Amino acid sequence: MLSIAAATLRHRLMGFVGAFLALALGTTMIGMMTLTLAATFGTPHPGPQRFKEASTAVTPQGFEGRPMKAPAVLPADVVTKVTAAGKATADRSFPVRLSIGSGATTGHPWTSAAFAGYHLLAGRAPRAADEIVVAGGTKSLTGRRIEAVTADGAGPYRVVGVTDALWFENAVFFSSAEAERLSPGVNALVTDQSASRVSTLVGGRALVLSGDDLKRIDPDDTGGAEALANAQAMAGSTTGLAVCVAVFVVIATFAFATEQRRRELALLRLVGAAPRQVRRMVLGEAMLIGLAAAAVGCVLAPLCTVPLRSWMLDHDVAPSWFTIPFNPLPLLISFVVGVAAALAGSAATLVRVSLIRPIEVLRESVVERRGMTPIRWLLGIGMLIGAVVAGIVISRTSPYLAASARRYEAVPLLYVGAVTLLAPILLRPVTRLLTGPLRGSAKAGPLLVRENILTSRRRTAATVAPIVVAVGLVGALLTMQKSGDAAVLVRQRQEIQAADVVVPGGSGIDARTLERLTAVPGVRVTPVASMNIRIGTAKGEQIDSLTTDAVPATALGSTVTPPLVSGSLASPPENFLVIDEHAAQSDDLSAGDHVITLLPTGEKVPTVIAAVVARGLTGDDTYVSASLTGAVPPNQVYLDSTAGAGRPLDEQRTAAVNRALAGSDARLLTHDAYLEAQHEHAARQTNNAAVVILGIALAYALIAVANTLIMAMAGRRREFALLGLAGAVRGQILKVAAAEAAVAVVVGTVLAAVATALAAVSQHVSLSRLVTDAPTVIPWAQVLGTVALCAVVTVVTASGATGRETRRRAIDVAGIRE
């Protein structure tokens, strides 16, 4: 039967073009994303980076002998001992903001530049206190005076040299004396002495590293893998979505192509072909098409990664050094998925096509009596049950996942997939409801449109499926994303009761600016410093690593009001620590427990857990006493009137605050404006990923819509001829086809709305457990734009394909024998 399948393909080539195109484009989409995903794994830059030219380095150590990075500093006596024993070079790392750039920059003494492999491209090393060397700068910078903002404030510096750029940091180098003034503590000490000798000198008070262990104190100790986290998340989500969309569309297309040949297959049964032989022939055709189309897709996929990489770099989804190399394994996976989808699409109809008696198949080819296959029932109901169960489990055990588009996307995907698969059984009631007014129409055209849709469920379902996928994915995923972002914004407003906030333009709010703010009368100042801390036992065992905000004890319960679970926020001790439910449960901690907190400076302080609060929506929601972390500059300052938390400043006090900020790069914003700005920044980042995730799927779904319509219209040639013989002119036939396409878009939109509503309700239930009055945000503009795009593509394609099929005389078409 394989030879018969090959012969059938040769003689019915145009009938299989649609299936070939759908599979080739689907494989291309899957291959492109699997190549991108594969490129984000591994270690792009193995081995030490920051100290790759060093033989031995001494660094502060935390719990269980783990290294600590800046701003942790070495004990002064350790620095003295190692320096006295032999040659040693101090390295300091501190945040700097240059007026020539907007990104985060790290300051170092020039004496440590060689350890990372920096080389001067122009100019010379800095000598004076006001001289700097900029890494990755252009040679034209040499000689220019620019402003650098540090924890000491803003000051003018002259660029005396530029070096090459390294991937792991944006660096600026100062003279040794100036670096010591700006950052007195030594963050690491590089020496050419043997590691064993230095270990003896430090006596366990610091960590001694050499060889490959030096990468443990790199800014990104994963060798670039951490820098690719955003790209990996985007590629992973898009790959999963691409596979789902491609498999849905390819299966629907191949199933429809098989259904269109029911009369041909019935004739094979009539001339003696056994059901097994028919199945083998249909699967053979699918395999041949699948092999050819998947091969074409694997050839096109590497070419499509070029514009995708450019887009990712332009929108900061991936670092500038990111590349997408050719990798045969992802292409092999894509090839297998493509061929499997083709076989699955044909297999979905095999039982019904091959086992029905020939005379019944011929009779049933006129009016379709069944629109669902057992496999479609099983998959559709299974995905619906999976979506409901997943939503319930998440709402009861991990409701915070509903605020993350990447973590929660499986639920809307399952709902959209279930509605797409169950579309044939939903078509009849939805179509009857939408076309009810046409039933009593005196005109033949509207009645013909209605009955054609109702009696041709498989054809209509094949057209509607890509529309449900396109509109459903845009509606469900963007609703999930925007509702999650809005819930985070509401939670932030409920958690922080502040009228205004001072935000820095650079590395932090320096001590002099903070002093001037504190001196403004009638203003309550709440400095907040975000940092990473580690908590452990008195025996030196690490319990957990947390992201926290350092706040004054007086701010808890007034300015800072997270949802309380246990303990108290009123009158906390000066060494308080507030943790969230996640940390409490995973670390077996509760209010009143005592732990040792390792601060970023390397200092270990005893703390007591004053309260446990609700889990944060975007990560850890923990607080530590600012009295323990005075050396860490605040990254924002909340301001209120002394009349009470949340009370706005009057004009006189606002003017006084602005005068206190003069000469710094910090600025005053209302808290609402600040939260909106943060919300918009986060939305831009997620929208960038959504453009790729949804854009590729939407483009493919639209192509599938056009492809299916072209196949459907080609199979309706005799139907159009009979309409012509009955008296319909060509223009009327075109109007009927266009109207059917328009109704299919409306039906698909209604079904997509059902999937979106189910996903939105599921997410709302989860978010309501963490946020009071959790909002649901529907992206009307994007949804309506998608619907309009589907309508244009569908109507134009249907009209064009019908016009092509009605060019010949009706009597000639009606007399064709195949």
ZAMARGU-4260 file (C-alpha; in steps of 0.2 Angstrom, whole numbers, plus 5000, padded with zeros to 4 digits):
<rodrens>
0) 5000/5000/5000 | 5015/5012/5002 | 5017/5012/4983 | 4999/5016/4981 | 5001/5030/4993
5) 5015/5037/4983 | 5005/5036/4967 | 4990/5044/4976 | 5002/5059/4981 | 5008/5061/4963
10) 4991/5062/4956 | 4982/5072/4970 | 4997/5083/4973 | 4987/5099/4975 | 4975/5091/4987
15) 4989/5088/4999 | 4998/5105/4997 | 4988/5112/5012 | 4993/5098/5023 | 5011/5100/5017
20) 5012/5118/5020 | 5004/5117/5038 | 5017/5104/5043 | 5032/5113/5035 | 5028/5129/5044
25) 5024/5120/5060 | 5040/5111/5060 | 5049/5127/5056 | 5041/5136/5071 | 5046/5122/5082
30) 5063/5120/5076 | 5067/5138/5077 | 5061/5139/5095 | 5070/5122/5100 | 5086/5129/5093
35) 5084/5145/5103 | 5080/5135/5119 | 5095/5124/5117 | 5106/5139/5115 | 5101/5145/5132
40) 5107/5130/5141 | 5125/5125/5147 | 5139/5136/5152 | 5143/5149/5138 | 5159/5155/5147
45) 5166/5141/5157 | 5180/5143/5170 | 5184/5159/5181 | 5180/5176/5173 | 5183/5190/5185
50) 5199/5182/5192 | 5204/5171/5178 | 5222/5178/5178 | 5224/5176/5197 | 5233/5161/5205
55) 5225/5163/5223 | 5211/5174/5230 | 5205/5177/5247 | 5187/5181/5249 | 5175/5183/5264
60) 5166/5167/5268 | 5148/5164/5274 | 5139/5149/5281 | 5147/5132/5278 | 5162/5139/5270
65) 5153/5147/5255 | 5161/5162/5247 | 5153/5180/5248 | 5154/5193/5235 | 5154/5212/5236
70) 5149/5221/5247 | 5155/5208/5259 | 5173/5214/5265 | 5187/5204/5273 | 5192/5207/5291
75) 5206/5220/5292 | 5218/5209/5301 | 5216/5196/5287 | 5221/5209/5274 | 5236/5214/5285
80) 5242/5196/5287 | 5241/5191/5269 | 5249/5208/5263 | 5263/5207/5275 | 5267/5189/5270
85) 5270/5193/5252 | 5263/5202/5236 | 5244/5205/5237 | 5233/5216/5228 | 5216/5222/5235
90) 5201/5222/5224 | 5186/5233/5228 | 5169/5232/5219 | 5156/5245/5222 | 5141/5252/5212
95) 5144/5267/5201 | 5133/5276/5188 | 5141/5286/5174 | 5132/5300/5165 | 5136/5293/5148
100) 5126/5277/5151 | 5110/5271/5160 | 5116/5253/5164 | 5123/5247/5181 | 5142/5249/5182
105) 5154/5242/5194 | 5169/5252/5200 | 5186/5243/5203 | 5204/5249/5207 | 5214/5249/5191
110) 5227/5237/5199 | 5214/5223/5198 | 5210/5225/5180 | 5223/5213/5174 | 5216/5199/5184
115) 5200/5199/5173 | 5210/5201/5157 | 5206/5219/5153 | 5217/5228/5141 | 5219/5246/5137
120) 5213/5250/5119 | 5217/5269/5121 | 5225/5281/5134 | 5233/5276/5150 | 5230/5270/5168
125) 5222/5282/5180 | 5234/5290/5192 | 5225/5305/5200 | 5210/5305/5211 | 5198/5312/5197
130) 5204/5300/5183 | 5195/5285/5177 | 5196/5271/5164 | 5180/5265/5156 | 5178/5247/5150
135) 5170/5245/5133 | 5170/5263/5129 | 5174/5271/5113 | 5191/5279/5110 | 5183/5296/5108
140) 5179/5296/5126 | 5197/5298/5131 | 5200/5316/5138 | 5181/5319/5141 | 5175/5324/5158
145) 5160/5315/5164 | 5150/5313/5180 | 5151/5297/5191 | 5138/5294/5205 | 5144/5283/5219
150) 5138/5280/5237 | 5149/5296/5241 | 5138/5307/5229 | 5141/5313/5212 | 5157/5320/5206
155) 5167/5325/5190 | 5180/5313/5183 | 5191/5314/5167 | 5192/5298/5156 | 5210/5295/5153
160) 5208/5277/5145 | 5196/5264/5138 | 5198/5245/5138 | 5189/5231/5129 | 5172/5225/5136
165) 5169/5209/5145 | 5153/5200/5145 | 5150/5199/5164 | 5150/5217/5169 | 5151/5235/5164
170) 5166/5241/5173 | 5175/5258/5177 | 5192/5259/5185 | 5198/5272/5197 | 5215/5275/5205
175) 5219/5264/5220 | 5218/5278/5232 | 5202/5284/5225 | 5194/5267/5225 | 5199/5265/5243
180) 5191/5281/5248 | 5175/5277/5239 | 5175/5259/5246 | 5186/5257/5261 | 5183/5238/5263
185) 5193/5225/5254 | 5181/5213/5245 | 5194/5201/5238 | 5213/5199/5240 | 5223/5192/5225
190) 5240/5185/5229 | 5253/5174/5221 | 5257/5165/5237 | 5252/5146/5237 | 5234/5142/5243
195) 5240/5131/5257 | 5251/5145/5264 | 5237/5158/5263 | 5225/5146/5271 | 5237/5144/5286
200) 5238/5163/5287 | 5219/5167/5287 | 5216/5153/5300 | 5198/5149/5294 | 5192/5168/5295
205) 5191/5169/5276 | 5190/5158/5261 | 5205/5154/5250 | 5202/5149/5232 | 5212/5145/5217
210) 5211/5136/5200 | 5194/5133/5194 | 5186/5137/5211 | 5189/5155/5207 | 5173/5156/5197
215) 5164/5154/5214 | 5166/5173/5216 | 5162/5178/5199 | 5148/5191/5196 | 5139/5177/5187
220) 5146/5161/5194 | 5136/5151/5181 | 5147/5156/5167 | 5133/5166/5158 | 5119/5154/5161
225) 5111/5166/5174 | 5112/5180/5161 | 5102/5169/5149 | 5088/5166/5162 | 5075/5178/5154
230) 5080/5171/5136 | 5078/5154/5143 | 5061/5157/5151 | 5055/5166/5134 | 5061/5152/5123
235) 5054/5138/5135 | 5037/5146/5135 | 5037/5149/5116 | 5043/5131/5113 | 5029/5123/5123
240) 5016/5135/5115 | 5024/5132/5097 | 5022/5113/5099 | 5004/5114/5106 | 4999/5126/5092
245) 5008/5116/5078 | 5001/5099/5084 | 4983/5106/5086 | 4983/5114/5068 | 4993/5100/5060
250) 4982/5086/5067 | 4966/5096/5062 | 4973/5099/5044 | 4978/5081/5041 | 4961/5075/5048
255) 4952/5087/5037 | 4962/5082/5022 | 4958/5064/5025 | 4939/5067/5028 | 4939/5076/5011
260) 4943/5060/5003 | 4930/5049/5011 | 4922/5045/4994 | 4938/5040/4986 | 4942/5029/5001
265) 4924/5022/5000 | 4927/5017/4982 | 4943/5008/4987 | 4932/4998/4999 | 4920/4994/4986
270) 4933/4987/4974 | 4939/4975/4988 | 4952/4985/4999 | 4952/4978/5016 | 4951/4991/5031
275) 4969/4986/5036 | 4974/4991/5018 | 4965/5008/5018 | 4973/5012/5035 | 4990/5008/5029
280) 4988/5018/5013 | 4982/5033/5023 | 4996/5032/5035 | 5008/5029/5021 | 5003/5046/5013
285) 5004/5055/5030 | 5021/5048/5033 | 5028/5053/5015 | 5020/5070/5017 | 5027/5071/5035
290) 5044/5066/5031 | 5046/5079/5016 | 5037/5093/5026 | 5047/5090/5042 | 5063/5090/5032
295) 5059/5107/5024 | 5055/5114/5041 | 5071/5108/5048 | 5080/5117/5034 | 5071/5134/5036
300) 5072/5134/5055 | 5090/5139/5057 | 5087/5153/5044 | 5073/5160/5055 | 5083/5161/5070
305) 5093/5175/5063 | 5080/5188/5064 | 5074/5181/5080 | 5091/5183/5089 | 5091/5201/5082
310) 5074/5204/5090 | 5079/5197/5107 | 5095/5208/5107 | 5086/5223/5103 | 5073/5221/5116
315) 5085/5216/5130 | 5078/5198/5131 | 5095/5191/5129 | 5113/5198/5132 | 5123/5205/5118
320) 5134/5190/5117 | 5120/5178/5115 | 5121/5167/5099 | 5110/5153/5092 | 5122/5140/5085
325) 5117/5126/5073 | 5112/5111/5084 | 5106/5095/5075 | 5098/5088/5091 | 5084/5101/5092
330) 5081/5099/5074 | 5079/5080/5075 | 5067/5083/5089 | 5057/5095/5078 | 5058/5083/5064
335) 5051/5068/5075 | 5037/5080/5082 | 5032/5085/5064 | 5031/5067/5057 | 5022/5061/5073
340) 5009/5076/5071 | 5006/5071/5053 | 5003/5053/5058 | 4992/5057/5072 | 4981/5069/5061
345) 4978/5054/5049 | 4976/5041/5063 | 4962/5052/5071 | 4950/5047/5057 | 4956/5030/5052
350) 4944/5019/5062 | 4929/5028/5056 | 4935/5029/5038 | 4940/5011/5036 | 4927/5002/5046
355) 4911/5010/5040 | 4903/5000/5027 | 4906/5007/5009 | 4888/5010/5005 | 4886/5020/5021
360) 4902/5030/5018 | 4895/5035/5001 | 4879/5040/5008 | 4887/5049/5023 | 4898/5059/5011
365) 4883/5070/5007 | 4878/5075/5025 | 4890/5073/5040 | 4882/5065/5054 | 4896/5064/5066
370) 4909/5077/5070 | 4919/5069/5083 | 4931/5054/5084 | 4935/5044/5099 | 4952/5051/5100
375) 4946/5069/5099 | 4933/5065/5113 | 4947/5058/5124 | 4959/5072/5121 | 4947/5086/5123
380) 4939/5080/5139 | 4956/5075/5146 | 4963/5093/5143 | 4947/5100/5150 | 4948/5090/5166
385) 4967/5093/5167 | 4964/5112/5166 | 4950/5111/5180 | 4961/5100/5191 | 4977/5111/5189
390) 4967/5127/5193 | 4960/5119/5209 | 4976/5112/5214 | 4986/5129/5211 | 4972/5139/5220
395) 4973/5128/5236 | 4992/5124/5237 | 5002/5137/5227 | 4990/5152/5223 | 5005/5164/5220
400) 5009/5155/5204 | 4993/5163/5196 | 5003/5180/5196 | 5016/5173/5185 | 5013/5172/5166
405) 5027/5159/5164 | 5022/5148/5178 | 5003/5148/5176 | 5002/5147/5157 | 4998/5128/5157
410) 4981/5132/5163 | 4975/5143/5149 | 4984/5132/5137 | 4974/5117/5142 | 4957/5127/5142
415) 4961/5133/5124 | 4966/5116/5119 | 4951/5108/5126 | 4939/5120/5118 | 4948/5118/5101
420) 4946/5099/5102 | 4928/5100/5107 | 4923/5113/5094 | 4913/5101/5083 | 4901/5097/5097
425) 4900/5115/5102 | 4898/5121/5084 | 4879/5116/5083 | 4872/5125/5098 | 4883/5141/5096
430) 4879/5142/5077 | 4861/5139/5080 | 4861/5153/5093 | 4871/5165/5082 | 4862/5161/5066
435) 4844/5160/5073 | 4838/5176/5065 | 4843/5169/5048 | 4831/5154/5050 | 4816/5164/5046
440) 4824/5174/5032 | 4815/5174/5015 | 4831/5175/5006 | 4840/5160/5000 | 4857/5166/5004
445) 4856/5168/5023 | 4847/5152/5025 | 4860/5143/5014 | 4874/5150/5025 | 4866/5144/5040
450) 4863/5126/5034 | 4880/5124/5026 | 4888/5128/5043 | 4876/5116/5052 | 4878/5101/5040
455) 4897/5103/5037 | 4903/5102/5055 | 4920/5094/5051 | 4924/5107/5037 | 4918/5121/5049
460) 4927/5114/5064 | 4943/5113/5053 | 4941/5132/5049 | 4936/5137/5067 | 4950/5128/5076
465) 4964/5139/5071 | 4953/5154/5075 | 4950/5147/5092 | 4969/5145/5094 | 4973/5162/5088
470) 4960/5172/5098 | 4960/5160/5113 | 4979/5161/5115 | 4979/5180/5114 | 4964/5182/5125
475) 4968/5169/5138 | 4987/5172/5140 | 4986/5191/5139 | 4972/5191/5152 | 4982/5180/5163
480) 4997/5191/5161 | 4989/5208/5164 | 4978/5202/5178 | 4993/5195/5187 | 5003/5211/5184
485) 4988/5221/5191 | 4986/5210/5206 | 5005/5213/5210 | 5001/5232/5209 | 4986/5230/5221
490) 4996/5220/5233 | 5010/5233/5233 | 4998/5247/5236 | 4990/5237/5251 | 5007/5233/5258
495) 5016/5250/5258 | 5007/5265/5265 | 5017/5279/5259 | 5012/5295/5250 | 5029/5299/5241
500) 5045/5290/5237 | 5062/5296/5233 | 5071/5285/5220 | 5089/5286/5215 | 5095/5288/5197
505) 5110/5278/5200 | 5118/5266/5213 | 5108/5271/5228 | 5104/5286/5239 | 5120/5292/5247
510) 5122/5296/5265 | 5123/5315/5263 | 5107/5316/5253 | 5098/5305/5266 | 5104/5316/5280
515) 5097/5331/5271 | 5080/5322/5269 | 5080/5317/5287 | 5083/5335/5292 | 5067/5341/5283
520) 5054/5346/5297 | 5037/5338/5297 | 5042/5323/5286 | 5044/5305/5291 | 5058/5297/5282
525) 5058/5278/5279 | 5074/5272/5270 | 5073/5255/5262 | 5088/5245/5256 | 5085/5229/5246
530) 5098/5216/5248 | 5101/5197/5249 | 5104/5189/5266 | 5107/5172/5272 | 5100/5164/5288
535) 5108/5150/5298 | 5110/5142/5314 | 5122/5147/5329 | 5132/5132/5323 | 5136/5140/5306
540) 5124/5129/5296 | 5115/5139/5282 | 5096/5138/5283 | 5091/5148/5268 | 5095/5163/5256
545) 5082/5177/5256 | 5079/5193/5246 | 5074/5206/5259 | 5071/5224/5262 | 5079/5233/5277
550) 5067/5245/5285 | 5067/5254/5302 | 5057/5245/5316 | 5046/5260/5318 | 5040/5257/5300
555) 5032/5240/5303 | 5014/5241/5305 | 5013/5259/5299 | 5022/5262/5283 | 5025/5244/5279
560) 5010/5233/5282 | 5011/5216/5274 | 4997/5204/5277 | 5000/5196/5294 | 4999/5177/5296
565) 5007/5175/5313 | 5017/5185/5326 | 5015/5204/5327 | 5021/5219/5318 | 5018/5231/5333
570) 5034/5236/5343 | 5046/5223/5335 | 5063/5221/5343 | 5078/5231/5335 | 5085/5214/5328
575) 5069/5209/5320 | 5067/5198/5305 | 5050/5196/5296 | 5048/5181/5284 | 5034/5175/5273
580) 5024/5159/5273 | 5035/5151/5260 | 5051/5153/5270 | 5042/5148/5286 | 5036/5132/5279
585) 5051/5126/5269 | 5063/5131/5283 | 5052/5125/5297 | 5052/5142/5306 | 5039/5152/5315
590) 5037/5168/5324 | 5048/5169/5340 | 5062/5158/5333 | 5080/5165/5334 | 5092/5163/5319
595) 5109/5170/5314 | 5108/5182/5299 | 5122/5184/5287 | 5122/5202/5280 | 5129/5207/5263
600) 5143/5215/5272 | 5149/5199/5279 | 5143/5203/5296 | 5134/5189/5306 | 5120/5196/5318
605) 5108/5187/5329 | 5090/5190/5324 | 5073/5185/5330 | 5058/5181/5319 | 5045/5194/5324
610) 5031/5189/5312 | 5027/5178/5297 | 5017/5187/5283 | 5008/5181/5267 | 5019/5174/5253
615) 5024/5187/5240 | 5017/5187/5222 | 5034/5190/5214 | 5047/5182/5226 | 5052/5183/5244
620) 5042/5195/5255 | 5053/5198/5270 | 5060/5212/5280 | 5075/5215/5292 | 5079/5228/5304
625) 5088/5243/5296 | 5098/5246/5312 | 5108/5230/5308 | 5112/5235/5290 | 5117/5253/5291
630) 5132/5251/5279 | 5121/5247/5265 | 5114/5262/5256 | 5095/5263/5253 | 5089/5261/5236
635) 5073/5271/5240 | 5065/5281/5253 | 5047/5282/5258 | 5041/5299/5264 | 5025/5304/5274
640) 5019/5318/5284 | 5022/5316/5302 | 5003/5317/5304 | 5002/5299/5299 | 5007/5285/5287
645) 5001/5288/5269 | 4997/5307/5273 | 5004/5317/5258 | 5016/5331/5259 | 5010/5349/5258
650) 5018/5361/5245 | 5030/5368/5258 | 5037/5352/5263 | 5038/5345/5245 | 5048/5361/5241
655) 5059/5357/5255 | 5062/5339/5250 | 5066/5345/5232 | 5079/5357/5239 | 5087/5342/5250
660) 5088/5332/5234 | 5097/5346/5224 | 5114/5341/5218 | 5110/5322/5218 | 5102/5312/5204
665) 5088/5306/5216 | 5070/5312/5212 | 5054/5313/5221 | 5038/5304/5215 | 5021/5300/5222
670) 5020/5282/5228 | 5006/5279/5215 | 5017/5286/5201 | 5032/5276/5206 | 5021/5260/5207
675) 5014/5264/5190 | 5031/5266/5183 | 5037/5250/5190 | 5022/5241/5183 | 5024/5249/5166
680) 5043/5243/5166 | 5038/5225/5171 | 5024/5225/5158 | 5036/5231/5144 | 5047/5216/5149
685) 5033/5203/5149 | 5026/5211/5133 | 5042/5209/5124 | 5041/5190/5128 | 5023/5190/5123
690) 5027/5197/5106 | 5037/5182/5102 | 5027/5169/5111 | 5010/5175/5104 | 5016/5183/5088
695) 5023/5167/5081 | 5008/5157/5086 | 4996/5170/5079 | 5005/5171/5063 | 5005/5152/5061
700) 4987/5151/5066 | 4982/5164/5053 | 4992/5154/5040 | 4983/5138/5045 | 4966/5147/5043
705) 4970/5152/5025 | 4977/5135/5021 | 4962/5126/5028 | 4950/5137/5018 | 4959/5135/5002
710) 4958/5116/5005 | 4940/5117/5009 | 4935/5128/4994 | 4944/5116/4982 | 4934/5102/4989
715) 4918/5111/4986 | 4920/5113/4967 | 4905/5103/4963 | 4894/5111/4976 | 4898/5128/4969
720) 4894/5121/4951 | 4877/5114/4957 | 4873/5131/4964 | 4877/5138/4947 | 4866/5126/4938
725) 4852/5130/4951 | 4853/5148/4945 | 4865/5157/4957 | 4877/5169/4949 | 4895/5169/4953
730) 4894/5185/4964 | 4880/5176/4975 | 4891/5161/4977 | 4906/5172/4982 | 4894/5181/4995
735) 4889/5165/5002 | 4907/5158/5004 | 4912/5175/5012 | 4897/5175/5024 | 4901/5157/5029
740) 4919/5162/5033 | 4913/5178/5043 | 4901/5167/5053 | 4915/5155/5056 | 4925/5169/5063
745) 4911/5174/5075 | 4909/5156/5081 | 4928/5154/5084 | 4928/5170/5093 | 4914/5165/5105
750) 4922/5148/5108 | 4939/5157/5112 | 4929/5169/5124 | 4923/5153/5133 | 4941/5147/5135
755) 4947/5164/5140 | 4933/5166/5153 | 4936/5149/5161 | 4955/5153/5162 | 4951/5170/5169
760) 4939/5163/5183 | 4952/5150/5187 | 4966/5163/5189 | 4954/5175/5199 | 4950/5161/5212
765) 4969/5159/5215 | 4974/5177/5216 | 4959/5181/5228 | 4967/5170/5241 | 4982/5182/5241
770) 4975/5199/5236 | 4960/5208/5242 | 4949/5213/5227 | 4960/5204/5215 | 4957/5212/5198
775) 4954/5204/5181 | 4960/5214/5166 | 4954/5209/5149 | 4966/5216/5135 | 4951/5222/5124
780) 4962/5231/5111 | 4973/5215/5108 | 4959/5203/5107 | 4948/5214/5095 | 4963/5217/5085
785) 4966/5198/5083 | 4948/5195/5079 | 4949/5208/5066 | 4964/5201/5058 | 4956/5183/5058
790) 4941/5191/5050 | 4951/5199/5036 | 4962/5184/5033 | 4947/5172/5033 | 4935/5182/5022
795) 4948/5187/5010 | 4955/5169/5008 | 4937/5162/5007 | 4932/5174/4993 | 4948/5172/4984
800) 4948/5153/4984 | 4930/5153/4979 | 4933/5165/4965 | 4946/5153/4958 | 4935/5138/4960
805) 4921/5146/4951 | 4930/5153/4936 | 4925/5138/4925 | 4908/5135/4918 | 4896/5126/4931
810) 4891/5113/4918 | 4909/5108/4914 | 4914/5107/4933 | 4898/5096/4936 | 4903/5084/4923
815) 4921/5081/4929 | 4925/5063/4933 | 4940/5060/4944
</rodrens>
